[in-house]
Structure formats: structure tokens, C-alpha cells
Amino acid sequence: MLDFEKLPRFKMNRFEIISLVPEWAHAFEVETVAILRQIPIAHAWCNSNPRKAPKKDPVRFLHNWMRIAKKMGTLVSKEPDRRYKEQAAAMDMSVEEMIEIRKRNMARVQANS
């Protein structure tokens, strides 16, 4: 579980954040561990960018953080997504091969940005 003593920006809202983790996991179609992994990353970003860090509503900030992480592909579970399993079965390809192709494509897109 999260140690909010190490996350002082989110400490006052810890109960609300913890209660929203399962909802965010369901909404973004990931495991709860993927959500829990992102919260300290978001906190570290806030510490590195104090002028851009939220002043009022850290829960809203975290929701937007999860939305952007999902869009960027960084909000992922350790287990491959069921969508990749279905695609791999349809293309007669292993899940590992599909993930490798996705990683190469993401690297190519980031290099072109």
C-alpha cells in the first residue's frame, strides 16, 4: 500500500485517494497496482515542477494524471492487456511478439515527436 508519510502533497486527501483507486482501475481498465504505481510518480513530478503542481485539488490532478498516463501508454498492468491477447490470437502471433511490436512503434512515434 502507499506510504502517505512519503507523499506529503497527497497526505490530507489520502482516504479519498485510496477509496478512488478501485474506481480509477475500473475506469481506465487496469489493475489497481498500476494505479498505485502512478501515485508516487505523480508526487515526484509535483516536487520537480512546483509551479505547475496543483494548489487546490490533488484528487482532480491525480485523475487527470491517470487519464494522460493511459493515453500515453504508461498506465499499464504487469499482465498483458486482454486486448493484446485477442489480437495475438487473431493474427496467430504470441502476446510477447505483440508487446514487442507495440514498444517499437511507441519508440518510433516518440522519436518523430
N, CA, C and O atoms as a MOPAC input file, in Angstrom:
PM7 MOZYME 1SCF
protein

 N      0.84200 1    -1.17800 1     0.00000 1
 C      0.00000 1     0.00000 1     0.00000 1
 C      0.88700 1     1.24100 1     0.00000 1
 O      2.10500 1     1.14100 1     0.15400 1
 N      0.29100 1     2.37600 1    -0.16800 1
 C      1.02600 1     3.62800 1    -0.25700 1
 C      1.39900 1     4.15800 1     1.12800 1
 O      0.62200 1     4.04800 1     2.07600 1
 N      2.57800 1     4.72500 1     1.22700 1
 C      3.01500 1     5.37400 1     2.45600 1
 C      2.86800 1     6.88200 1     2.26900 1
 O      3.73400 1     7.52500 1     1.67600 1
 N      1.77400 1     7.44200 1     2.77300 1
 C      1.49500 1     8.85100 1     2.57500 1
 C      2.41700 1     9.75700 1     3.39200 1
 O      2.41500 1    10.97200 1     3.19400 1
 N      3.19900 1     9.18700 1     4.30100 1
 C      4.20400 1     9.97700 1     5.00200 1
 C      5.27500 1    10.43500 1     4.01200 1
 O      5.88500 1    11.49000 1     4.19100 1
 N      5.49700 1     9.64500 1     2.97900 1
 C      6.47400 1     9.98800 1     1.94500 1
 C      5.83600 1    10.79500 1     0.81400 1
 O      6.53000 1    11.24200 1    -0.09900 1
 N      4.52500 1    10.98000 1     0.87200 1
 C      3.79000 1    11.71900 1    -0.15600 1
 C      3.02000 1    12.87800 1     0.49200 1
 O      1.78900 1    12.86900 1     0.48500 1
 N      3.71800 1    13.86700 1     1.04700 1
 C      3.03300 1    14.90500 1     1.82000 1
 C      2.02200 1    15.73100 1     1.01800 1
 O      1.06000 1    16.23900 1     1.59400 1
 N      2.21400 1    15.87200 1    -0.27600 1
 C      1.26000 1    16.65300 1    -1.07700 1
 C     -0.12400 1    16.00200 1    -1.11000 1
 O     -1.13700 1    16.69000 1    -1.23400 1
 N     -0.15800 1    14.69500 1    -1.00000 1
 C     -1.42100 1    13.96000 1    -1.09200 1
 C     -1.91300 1    13.46500 1     0.26400 1
 O     -2.96900 1    12.83800 1     0.34900 1
 N     -1.15600 1    13.74400 1     1.32100 1
 C     -1.44800 1    13.19500 1     2.64500 1
 C     -2.82100 1    13.59400 1     3.16900 1
 O     -3.51500 1    12.75900 1     3.75000 1
 N     -3.23400 1    14.84300 1     2.98400 1
 C     -4.52400 1    15.30000 1     3.51300 1
 C     -5.71100 1    14.62700 1     2.81500 1
 O     -6.79800 1    14.54000 1     3.38500 1
 N     -5.50400 1    14.15800 1     1.59500 1
 C     -6.57000 1    13.53200 1     0.81900 1
 C     -6.39100 1    12.01800 1     0.70900 1
 O     -6.95900 1    11.38900 1    -0.18400 1
 N     -5.61300 1    11.43700 1     1.60500 1
 C     -5.26700 1    10.02200 1     1.46200 1
 C     -6.48000 1     9.10500 1     1.46000 1
 O     -6.51400 1     8.14300 1     0.69300 1
 N     -7.47100 1     9.37400 1     2.29000 1
 C     -8.63500 1     8.48900 1     2.35200 1
 C     -9.45100 1     8.56400 1     1.06200 1
 O     -9.93400 1     7.54900 1     0.56200 1
 N     -9.59600 1     9.75900 1     0.53900 1
 C    -10.31800 1     9.91900 1    -0.72400 1
 C     -9.54800 1     9.26100 1    -1.87300 1
 O    -10.14700 1     8.60700 1    -2.72600 1
 N     -8.24100 1     9.43100 1    -1.89400 1
 C     -7.41900 1     8.83500 1    -2.95400 1
 C     -7.50100 1     7.31900 1    -2.88800 1
 O     -7.72600 1     6.66600 1    -3.90600 1
 N     -7.32000 1     6.75200 1    -1.69800 1
 C     -7.36900 1     5.28800 1    -1.54300 1
 C     -8.74500 1     4.75200 1    -1.93000 1
 O     -8.84200 1     3.68300 1    -2.53300 1
 N     -9.79900 1     5.47400 1    -1.59500 1
 C    -11.13900 1     4.99400 1    -1.94400 1
 C    -11.40500 1     5.08200 1    -3.44400 1
 O    -12.24700 1     4.35000 1    -3.96300 1
 N    -10.69900 1     5.96700 1    -4.14800 1
 C    -10.89500 1     6.11400 1    -5.59100 1
 C    -10.03200 1     5.17900 1    -6.42700 1
 O    -10.28700 1     5.02400 1    -7.62200 1
 N     -9.02800 1     4.55900 1    -5.84200 1
 C     -8.12900 1     3.67900 1    -6.59800 1
 C     -8.88900 1     2.57700 1    -7.33700 1
 O     -8.65100 1     2.39200 1    -8.53100 1
 N     -9.79900 1     1.83100 1    -6.68200 1
 C    -10.52900 1     0.79300 1    -7.44200 1
 C    -11.39600 1     1.38000 1    -8.55800 1
 O    -11.53400 1     0.77500 1    -9.62100 1
 N    -11.97200 1     2.54200 1    -8.32100 1
 C    -12.79400 1     3.18900 1    -9.35100 1
 C    -11.94100 1     3.58900 1   -10.55400 1
 O    -12.33900 1     3.38200 1   -11.70000 1
 N    -10.76700 1     4.16300 1   -10.28900 1
 C     -9.86500 1     4.53600 1   -11.38400 1
 C     -9.39200 1     3.29300 1   -12.12200 1
 O     -9.30500 1     3.29900 1   -13.35000 1
 N     -9.08500 1     2.23100 1   -11.39300 1
 C     -8.63900 1     0.99500 1   -12.03900 1
 C     -9.72000 1     0.46600 1   -12.97900 1
 O     -9.42300 1     0.01600 1   -14.08600 1
 N    -10.96000 1     0.52100 1   -12.53700 1
 C    -12.06900 1     0.06400 1   -13.38000 1
 C    -12.24600 1     1.00100 1   -14.58100 1
 O    -12.41300 1     0.54100 1   -15.71100 1
 N    -12.20900 1     2.29500 1   -14.33700 1
 C    -12.43500 1     3.27600 1   -15.40300 1
 C    -11.35000 1     3.22600 1   -16.47200 1
 O    -11.63900 1     3.36200 1   -17.66100 1
 N    -10.11300 1     3.03200 1   -16.05500 1
 C     -9.00300 1     3.02700 1   -17.00500 1
 C     -8.60700 1     1.61900 1   -17.44300 1
 O     -7.62700 1     1.44100 1   -18.16600 1
 N     -9.36700 1     0.62700 1   -17.00500 1
 C     -9.19100 1    -0.77500 1   -17.40800 1
 C     -7.78100 1    -1.29400 1   -17.15600 1
 O     -7.14500 1    -1.87300 1   -18.03700 1
 N     -7.30500 1    -1.07200 1   -15.92500 1
 C     -6.00600 1    -1.58700 1   -15.49800 1
 C     -6.15800 1    -2.19800 1   -14.11400 1
 O     -7.19700 1    -2.03700 1   -13.47200 1
 N     -5.15300 1    -2.88100 1   -13.66400 1
 C     -5.13400 1    -3.42300 1   -12.31000 1
 C     -4.89900 1    -2.28300 1   -11.31400 1
 O     -4.35000 1    -1.23900 1   -11.66900 1
 N     -5.31400 1    -2.49500 1   -10.08800 1
 C     -5.12400 1    -1.45000 1    -9.06900 1
 C     -3.64300 1    -1.16000 1    -8.81700 1
 O     -3.28700 1    -0.03900 1    -8.45000 1
 N     -2.78300 1    -2.15300 1    -9.00800 1
 C     -1.34500 1    -1.91600 1    -8.79400 1
 C     -0.80900 1    -0.89800 1    -9.79100 1
 O      0.11600 1    -0.15200 1    -9.46800 1
 N     -1.37100 1    -0.85300 1   -10.99600 1
 C     -0.93300 1     0.13500 1   -11.98500 1
 C     -1.27400 1     1.53700 1   -11.50800 1
 O     -0.48600 1     2.46500 1   -11.68900 1
 N     -2.44000 1     1.69500 1   -10.90300 1
 C     -2.83700 1     2.99500 1   -10.35400 1
 C     -1.94000 1     3.35800 1    -9.17400 1
 O     -1.46300 1     4.48800 1    -9.07300 1
 N     -1.71400 1     2.39600 1    -8.28500 1
 C     -0.88000 1     2.64500 1    -7.10300 1
 C      0.56100 1     2.98300 1    -7.48400 1
 O      1.22500 1     3.73800 1    -6.77400 1
 N      1.04700 1     2.43400 1    -8.59200 1
 C      2.39200 1     2.74400 1    -9.06500 1
 C      2.49600 1     4.18000 1    -9.55200 1
 O      3.55600 1     4.79500 1    -9.43500 1
 N      1.40900 1     4.72600 1   -10.09900 1
 C      1.44900 1     6.06500 1   -10.67600 1
 C      1.40600 1     7.17700 1    -9.62200 1
 O      1.90500 1     8.27300 1    -9.87800 1
 N      0.83600 1     6.92900 1    -8.47000 1
 C      0.66400 1     7.98700 1    -7.47000 1
 C      2.00700 1     8.54200 1    -6.98500 1
 O      2.15600 1     9.76300 1    -6.94600 1
 N      2.99800 1     7.71000 1    -6.61200 1
 C      4.30000 1     8.29000 1    -6.23900 1
 C      5.00300 1     8.97900 1    -7.41100 1
 O      5.75500 1     9.93200 1    -7.20600 1
 N      4.76600 1     8.50700 1    -8.62600 1
 C      5.35800 1     9.15300 1    -9.80100 1
 C      4.77000 1    10.54800 1    -9.96100 1
 O      5.49500 1    11.50500 1   -10.23300 1
 N      3.45000 1    10.66300 1    -9.79000 1
 C      2.79400 1    11.96600 1    -9.87100 1
 C      3.31000 1    12.89700 1    -8.77600 1
 O      3.51000 1    14.08900 1    -9.01200 1
 N      3.52300 1    12.35700 1    -7.59000 1
 C      4.04700 1    13.16200 1    -6.47200 1
 C      5.45100 1    13.66800 1    -6.78900 1
 O      5.76500 1    14.83100 1    -6.53700 1
 N      6.28400 1    12.80600 1    -7.33300 1
 C      7.65000 1    13.21200 1    -7.69100 1
 C      7.61500 1    14.29700 1    -8.76800 1
 O      8.42000 1    15.22800 1    -8.74000 1
 N      6.67900 1    14.17600 1    -9.72000 1
 C      6.54200 1    15.19800 1   -10.75400 1
 C      6.17100 1    16.54100 1   -10.11600 1
 O      6.71200 1    17.58000 1   -10.49200 1
 N      5.25500 1    16.51500 1    -9.16000 1
 C      4.85500 1    17.74500 1    -8.46400 1
 C      6.03900 1    18.39300 1    -7.75100 1
 O      6.18600 1    19.61500 1    -7.76500 1
 N      6.87900 1    17.57400 1    -7.13300 1
 C      8.05400 1    18.10900 1    -6.44900 1
 C      9.04800 1    18.70700 1    -7.43600 1
 O      9.72900 1    19.68300 1    -7.12000 1
 N      9.13400 1    18.13300 1    -8.61800 1
 C     10.05000 1    18.63400 1    -9.64100 1
 C      9.49900 1    19.85300 1   -10.37000 1
 O     10.26300 1    20.62800 1   -10.94500 1
 N      8.18400 1    20.02900 1   -10.35200 1
 C      7.53100 1    21.13400 1   -11.05000 1
 C      6.60100 1    21.88600 1   -10.09500 1
 O      5.38600 1    21.86500 1   -10.28900 1
 N      7.13800 1    22.54400 1    -9.07900 1
 C      6.27700 1    23.14700 1    -8.05400 1
 C      5.34200 1    24.23300 1    -8.59300 1
 O      4.25200 1    24.41900 1    -8.05200 1
 N      5.74000 1    24.94800 1    -9.63500 1
 C      4.84700 1    25.99100 1   -10.16900 1
 C      3.65300 1    25.38900 1   -10.90100 1
 O      2.58700 1    26.00100 1   -10.95200 1
 N      3.82100 1    24.20200 1   -11.46400 1
 C      2.72900 1    23.54700 1   -12.19000 1
 C      1.93300 1    22.58800 1   -11.30500 1
 O      0.86600 1    22.11900 1   -11.69800 1
 N      2.44700 1    22.30200 1   -10.12600 1
 C      1.78900 1    21.35300 1    -9.21900 1
 C      0.44400 1    21.90500 1    -8.76200 1
 O      0.26600 1    23.12000 1    -8.67600 1
 N     -0.50400 1    21.01700 1    -8.46800 1
 C     -1.82900 1    21.50200 1    -8.05900 1
 C     -1.77700 1    22.21500 1    -6.71200 1
 O     -1.08800 1    21.78400 1    -5.78700 1
 N     -2.51100 1    23.30100 1    -6.62500 1
 C     -2.56400 1    24.06300 1    -5.37400 1
 C     -3.81400 1    23.70100 1    -4.56900 1
 O     -3.80800 1    23.76900 1    -3.34000 1
 N     -4.89500 1    23.31400 1    -5.27400 1
 C     -6.17500 1    23.13600 1    -4.59900 1
 C     -6.65900 1    21.69500 1    -4.53500 1
 O     -6.95000 1    21.19400 1    -3.44900 1
 N     -6.75100 1    21.02600 1    -5.66100 1
 C     -7.45600 1    19.74700 1    -5.72900 1
 C     -6.54700 1    18.61500 1    -6.20900 1
 O     -6.53100 1    18.31400 1    -7.40300 1
 N     -5.79000 1    17.98200 1    -5.31000 1
 C     -4.89000 1    16.91500 1    -5.73600 1
 C     -5.61800 1    15.68800 1    -6.27900 1
 O     -5.04500 1    14.94300 1    -7.07400 1
 N     -6.85900 1    15.46000 1    -5.87200 1
 C     -7.61000 1    14.30400 1    -6.37400 1
 C     -7.92700 1    14.50900 1    -7.85600 1
 O     -7.80000 1    13.58600 1    -8.66000 1
 N     -8.33600 1    15.71500 1    -8.20300 1
 C     -8.59400 1    16.02200 1    -9.61400 1
 C     -7.30100 1    15.90100 1   -10.42200 1
 O     -7.29900 1    15.36400 1   -11.52900 1
 N     -6.20100 1    16.40800 1    -9.85300 1
 C     -4.90200 1    16.29800 1   -10.50700 1
 C     -4.56200 1    14.83400 1   -10.77000 1
 O     -4.12700 1    14.48600 1   -11.86800 1
 N     -4.75600 1    13.97800 1    -9.77100 1
 C     -4.43700 1    12.55800 1    -9.94300 1
 C     -5.32300 1    11.89800 1   -11.00700 1
 O     -4.84900 1    11.07400 1   -11.78900 1
 N     -6.60200 1    12.26200 1   -11.03100 1
 C     -7.46700 1    11.70500 1   -12.06900 1
 C     -6.95300 1    12.09700 1   -13.45500 1
 O     -6.86400 1    11.25500 1   -14.34900 1
 N     -6.61700 1    13.36800 1   -13.62900 1
 C     -6.07900 1    13.81400 1   -14.91600 1
 C     -4.73200 1    13.15700 1   -15.21100 1
 O     -4.42500 1    12.85400 1   -16.36400 1
 N     -3.94200 1    12.94200 1   -14.18400 1
 C     -2.65500 1    12.25500 1   -14.35000 1
 C     -2.88800 1    10.84100 1   -14.89600 1
 O     -2.20300 1    10.41100 1   -15.82400 1
 N     -3.84800 1    10.12900 1   -14.32500 1
 C     -4.14600 1     8.76800 1   -14.77700 1
 C     -4.66600 1     8.78300 1   -16.21800 1
 O     -4.31900 1     7.91400 1   -17.01900 1
 N     -5.49300 1     9.76800 1   -16.53800 1
 C     -6.04200 1     9.87200 1   -17.89500 1
 C     -4.92300 1    10.07700 1   -18.91000 1
 O     -4.90300 1     9.43500 1   -19.96000 1
 N     -3.99800 1    10.96700 1   -18.59500 1
 C     -2.88200 1    11.23300 1   -19.50100 1
 C     -1.94500 1    10.03200 1   -19.56300 1
 O     -1.45600 1     9.68900 1   -20.63900 1
 N     -1.69000 1     9.39000 1   -18.42900 1
 C     -0.83200 1     8.20300 1   -18.41500 1
 C     -1.43300 1     7.08800 1   -19.26500 1
 O     -0.71000 1     6.38400 1   -19.97000 1
 N     -2.74500 1     6.92700 1   -19.20000 1
 C     -3.41600 1     5.92100 1   -20.01700 1
 C     -3.26400 1     6.25900 1   -21.49100 1
 O     -2.99000 1     5.38500 1   -22.31300 1
 N     -3.44300 1     7.53400 1   -21.82000 1
 C     -3.33300 1     7.98400 1   -23.21000 1
 C     -1.91100 1     7.78700 1   -23.74000 1
 O     -1.72700 1     7.41500 1   -24.89900 1
 N     -0.90900 1     8.03500 1   -22.89500 1
 C      0.48300 1     7.90400 1   -23.30200 1
 C      0.96500 1     6.45100 1   -23.29100 1
 O      2.01600 1     6.13800 1   -23.85000 1
 N      0.20800 1     5.58300 1   -22.66600 1
 C      0.59600 1     4.17800 1   -22.61400 1
 C      1.45900 1     3.81300 1   -21.43000 1
 O      2.01600 1     2.71500 1   -21.39200 1
 N      1.58700 1     4.70700 1   -20.45500 1
 C      2.41100 1     4.39400 1   -19.28300 1
 C      1.59500 1     3.82500 1   -18.13000 1
 O      2.15800 1     3.33600 1   -17.15100 1
 N      0.28800 1     3.88600 1   -18.24100 1
 C     -0.58400 1     3.31900 1   -17.20800 1
 C     -0.95200 1     1.90600 1   -17.64800 1
 O     -2.00100 1     1.68100 1   -18.25200 1
 N     -0.06900 1     0.96000 1   -17.33500 1
 C     -0.27800 1    -0.41400 1   -17.77600 1
 C     -0.10200 1    -1.36500 1   -16.60700 1
 O      0.62300 1    -1.08800 1   -15.65200 1
 N     -0.77700 1    -2.47600 1   -16.70900 1
 C     -0.62600 1    -3.53100 1   -15.71000 1
 C      0.56800 1    -4.38900 1   -16.09300 1
 O      1.02200 1    -4.36500 1   -17.23800 1
 N      1.05900 1    -5.12600 1   -15.15400 1
 C      2.15800 1    -6.04700 1   -15.45300 1
 C      1.69800 1    -7.14500 1   -16.40100 1
 O      2.45900 1    -7.58900 1   -17.26200 1
 N      0.46100 1    -7.57800 1   -16.24300 1
 C     -0.13100 1    -8.59700 1   -17.10400 1
 C     -0.50000 1    -7.95200 1   -18.43500 1
 O     -1.08000 1    -6.86600 1   -18.43900 1
 N     -0.18300 1    -8.58600 1   -19.56800 1
 C     -0.58400 1    -8.01700 1   -20.85300 1
 C     -2.10000 1    -7.82800 1   -20.93200 1
 O     -2.87000 1    -8.64800 1   -20.43200 1
 N     -2.49700 1    -6.76400 1   -21.55100 1
 C     -3.90100 1    -6.41700 1   -21.70800 1
 C     -4.62700 1    -7.51500 1   -22.48800 1
 O     -4.06000 1    -8.09500 1   -23.41400 1
 N     -5.87700 1    -7.80000 1   -22.11900 1
 C     -6.63800 1    -8.84200 1   -22.81100 1
 C     -6.82900 1    -8.50500 1   -24.28000 1
 O     -6.97300 1    -9.39700 1   -25.11700 1
 N     -6.82900 1    -7.20900 1   -24.59100 1
 C     -6.96800 1    -6.78600 1   -25.98900 1
 C     -5.80900 1    -7.33100 1   -26.82000 1
 O     -6.01500 1    -7.76600 1   -27.95300 1
 N     -4.58800 1    -7.31300 1   -26.26900 1
 C     -3.43500 1    -7.82800 1   -26.98500 1
 C     -3.53500 1    -9.33800 1   -27.15700 1
 O     -3.13200 1    -9.87700 1   -28.18700 1
 N     -4.07400 1   -10.02200 1   -26.14500 1
 C     -4.24800 1   -11.46500 1   -26.25600 1
 C     -5.20400 1   -11.79600 1   -27.39300 1
 O     -4.95300 1   -12.71400 1   -28.17400 1
 N     -6.30700 1   -11.04200 1   -27.48600 1
 C     -7.27900 1   -11.27700 1   -28.55400 1
 C     -6.67200 1   -10.97600 1   -29.91700 1
 O     -6.87200 1   -11.73300 1   -30.86600 1
 N     -5.93200 1    -9.87600 1   -30.02100 1
 C     -5.30000 1    -9.51900 1   -31.28700 1
 C     -4.25100 1   -10.55000 1   -31.68300 1
 O     -4.13500 1   -10.91900 1   -32.85100 1
 N     -3.48800 1   -11.01100 1   -30.69300 1
 C     -2.45600 1   -12.00100 1   -30.98100 1
 C     -3.07600 1   -13.29200 1   -31.48200 1
 O     -2.55600 1   -13.90800 1   -32.41200 1
 N     -4.17600 1   -13.70900 1   -30.88100 1
 C     -4.84700 1   -14.92800 1   -31.32900 1
 C     -5.37400 1   -14.75400 1   -32.74700 1
 O     -5.29100 1   -15.67600 1   -33.55900 1
 N     -5.91300 1   -13.58500 1   -33.04600 1
 C     -6.45600 1   -13.33000 1   -34.37600 1
 C     -5.35400 1   -13.28100 1   -35.42800 1
 O     -5.57400 1   -13.66000 1   -36.57800 1
 N     -4.16500 1   -12.81400 1   -35.03800 1
 C     -3.07100 1   -12.67800 1   -36.00400 1
 C     -2.10500 1   -13.85200 1   -35.95200 1
 O     -1.08300 1   -13.85200 1   -36.63700 1
 N     -2.42700 1   -14.84900 1   -35.14200 1
 C     -1.55800 1   -16.01300 1   -34.99300 1
 C     -0.15400 1   -15.58100 1   -34.56000 1
 O      0.85100 1   -15.99400 1   -35.13800 1
 N     -0.12000 1   -14.74000 1   -33.52900 1
 C      1.11400 1   -14.17500 1   -33.02500 1
 C      1.08500 1   -14.28800 1   -31.50500 1
 O      0.01100 1   -14.24800 1   -30.90400 1
 N      2.24000 1   -14.42700 1   -30.88300 1
 C      2.26000 1   -14.52500 1   -29.42500 1
 C      2.06500 1   -13.14000 1   -28.80700 1
 O      2.30000 1   -12.11500 1   -29.44800 1
 N      1.63500 1   -13.13600 1   -27.56000 1
 C      1.42500 1   -11.87700 1   -26.83900 1
 C      2.75000 1   -11.12400 1   -26.72600 1
 O      2.78500 1    -9.90100 1   -26.86700 1
 N      3.81800 1   -11.84000 1   -26.47600 1
 C      5.13100 1   -11.20900 1   -26.34500 1
 C      5.53100 1   -10.51200 1   -27.64100 1
 O      6.10500 1    -9.42300 1   -27.61200 1
 N      5.22600 1   -11.14000 1   -28.78100 1
 C      5.53600 1   -10.51500 1   -30.06600 1
 C      4.71900 1    -9.24300 1   -30.26900 1
 O      5.23100 1    -8.24800 1   -30.78300 1
 N      3.45100 1    -9.27600 1   -29.86500 1
 C      2.59600 1    -8.09700 1   -29.98500 1
 C      3.12600 1    -6.95700 1   -29.10700 1
 O      3.14800 1    -5.80200 1   -29.53000 1
 N      3.54700 1    -7.28600 1   -27.89500 1
 C      4.07100 1    -6.26400 1   -26.98400 1
 C      5.36100 1    -5.67600 1   -27.54100 1
 O      5.57400 1    -4.46600 1   -27.46200 1
 N      6.21000 1    -6.50600 1   -28.09400 1
 C      7.46400 1    -6.03500 1   -28.67900 1
 C      7.19900 1    -5.09200 1   -29.85900 1
 O      7.86700 1    -4.06700 1   -29.99900 1
 N      6.23900 1    -5.43600 1   -30.69200 1
 C      5.86900 1    -4.56700 1   -31.82100 1
 C      5.33800 1    -3.24500 1   -31.30500 1
 O      5.67300 1    -2.18900 1   -31.84200 1
 N      4.50800 1    -3.29200 1   -30.26500 1
 C      3.95500 1    -2.06000 1   -29.69400 1
 C      5.06600 1    -1.17700 1   -29.13600 1
 O      5.04000 1     0.03800 1   -29.33200 1
 N      6.04200 1    -1.76400 1   -28.44300 1
 C      7.15300 1    -0.99300 1   -27.89200 1
 C      7.95100 1    -0.31600 1   -29.00800 1
 O      8.31800 1     0.85400 1   -28.89300 1
 N      8.21500 1    -1.05400 1   -30.08800 1
 C      8.95200 1    -0.46900 1   -31.21100 1
 C      8.17800 1     0.67600 1   -31.84400 1
 O      8.75500 1     1.70700 1   -32.18900 1
 N      6.86600 1     0.49500 1   -31.99700 1
 C      6.03700 1     1.55200 1   -32.58100 1
 C      6.00000 1     2.77500 1   -31.69300 1
 O      6.06800 1     3.90100 1   -32.18700 1
 N      5.89100 1     2.57000 1   -30.35800 1
 C      5.86200 1     3.69600 1   -29.42400 1
 C      7.19800 1     4.45200 1   -29.48400 1
 O      7.21000 1     5.68300 1   -29.45800 1
 N      8.31600 1     3.72900 1   -29.56300 1
 C      9.63100 1     4.37100 1   -29.64700 1
 C      9.74300 1     5.17500 1   -30.94000 1
 O     10.30400 1     6.27100 1   -30.94800 1
 N      9.21300 1     4.63400 1   -32.02300 1
 C      9.23300 1     5.32700 1   -33.30100 1
 C      8.38700 1     6.60900 1   -33.23900 1
 O      8.80000 1     7.64900 1   -33.75100 1
 N      7.22000 1     6.53400 1   -32.61900 1
 C      6.35800 1     7.70600 1   -32.50200 1
 C      7.02100 1     8.77400 1   -31.64100 1
 O      6.96800 1     9.95900 1   -31.97100 1
 N      7.64000 1     8.36500 1   -30.54700 1
 C      8.30300 1     9.32800 1   -29.66600 1
 C      9.49700 1     9.96100 1   -30.34800 1
 O      9.78600 1    11.13600 1   -30.12400 1
 N     10.19700 1     9.20200 1   -31.17700 1
 C     11.35500 1     9.74400 1   -31.89200 1
 C     10.92400 1    10.78700 1   -32.92800 1
 O     11.65500 1    11.74000 1   -33.19900 1
 N      9.73800 1    10.60100 1   -33.50200 1
 C      9.23000 1    11.53400 1   -34.50300 1
 C      8.58800 1    12.76900 1   -33.88400 1
 O      8.33900 1    13.75300 1   -34.58000 1
 N      8.31800 1    12.72500 1   -32.57600 1
 C      7.64700 1    13.87300 1   -31.92000 1
 C      8.61100 1    14.98000 1   -31.61100 1
 O      8.21500 1    16.00900 1   -31.06400 1

